[in-house]
Amino acid sequence: MAIMLAVVLAVLCSPPAAALSFAEAVDLARRNDPTYLTAKAWLRAAQERESQARSGLLPQLTATANTSANRRNYVARSEPPAESLTNYNSNSGQINLTQPLWRHTNLISLDQSRAAAAQARSQLDAAELDVLVRLSQAWFDFMLACDSLAYSEEGVALARHQLEQLKYSSEIGLSSETNLAEARAKYDQAMAEATAAQAEIDVKLSALEQIIGNIPGAIHPTLPKHFPLPDLSRDTLENWLSAADSSNPSILAAQFSLSAAREEIRKQRAGHEPTLDIVGSYGRNAQGTGTFPGQSGYDIAQQTLGIQLNVPLFSGGGQQAKVREAIALGERAEQDLETARRSARAIGKQAWFGWQASRARHDAALQLYKFYSLSLESAMLGRRNGIKAELDVLQARQQLSGAWRDMQKARYGMLFNYLRLKATAGQSIETDLSAFSAALSQTNL
């Protein structure tokens, strides 16, 4: 019977196109999800800021050059005045070298940039787990919508059969108009529910497209009955929460953010300290004529090498304000870390208790599924033997479809909460998703 339901779902939910596997959806999500791509871009930017900070410890070279055309009109204060007009060229070039010997702020900036890069890496890890969890949830929601549509279609079939029976009974005078009107209303209600179920599928597909972009083909509509469900009965909530405290990527990112904020405080305080640099230059100047008429042109080459000390004395209170600002931002980073910890623990608890509830619903739905499977077999056998009518078979099919839907919903809940629990603990879910994708691609349901 599970095979029959799966076939119905495939017809209802899959357009005639090449099927999109879950593994392909994962790849599309990594290439198209804006949140994940933002985290990747942020990591690249943080890595470049680390390179920028390192450059502050290395030699700085600059070169300047110029050339000028000059026109000089020289008038001597004599009797009579002597005047001469000269046109000449002048040019110069210079190379300047600065090698920091002691710039405490630059050293701190390097440590700060490393913390920021580590923060960005943790944020990318968090974004990757998040996109995989969101994709799984969207996929499960779509499959549940397909299961609900199958249940609604069974309800339509049942209501249609009842309406046709009452129409015939009314024609031969065995049924009242009231009963016929009630049957027609039930049929209209069943059709409305089927329409709403189909619309819900479109809504869930739209949610999936927000993550992976345009869906290039059909997707597998149901989870195979034999797919093994995760078992958390031997685990404890405290173990998962402890793992989240130590490995949750959002918590790690907040810790690195706090480290970067503390480095910023040190850097701003170091702004009061002197700096010491090696400075050197080499320059050449050339002029086509001398300063006074009759003088020859000249060439000058000059080399300098020395040590330069800069001592900040007063900046109008700006540096003290920067220190106070950095301290305030550090306090905010501490609260962000606490928020990340509380959020991770809350999500972990939600996933844990969500799994427990889904397991209880699954066990109950499984028993109903087994019972309604026997009821359908009995109804079909009774119909063949002339004991039961087609209506009994349709009712049994609808009940079985409802039990299947409820059982699948509970299974999706167990899987999703398990994935979310592992993601909260900072554990990889790649293996779980690969197994899920492989199960969906199997035709023997």
Secondary structure, DSSP 8 states (H G I E B T S, - for coil): -HHHHHHHHHHHH--SS-EE-HHHHHHHHHHH-HHHHHHHHHHHHHHHHHHHHHHTTS-EEEEEEEEEEEEEEEEESSSS-EEEEEEEEEEEEEEEEEEEEE-HHHHHHHHHHHHHHHHHHHHHHHHHHHHHHHHHHHHHHHHHHHHHHHHHHHHHHHHHHHHHHHHHHHHTTSS-HHHHHHHHHHHHHHHHHHHHHHHHHHHHHHHHHHHH-S--SEE--S--TT------TT--HHHHHHHHHHH-HHHHHHHHHHHHHHHHHHHHHHTTS-EEEEEEEEEEEEEEE-SSTT-EEEEEEEEEEEEEEE-----TTHHHHHHHHHHHHHHHHHHHHHHHHHHHHHHHHHHHHHHHHHHHHHHHHHHHHHHHHHHHHHHHHHHHTTSS-HHHHHHHHHHHHHHHHHHHHHHHHHHHHHHHHHHHTT---HHHHHHHHHHHT-S--
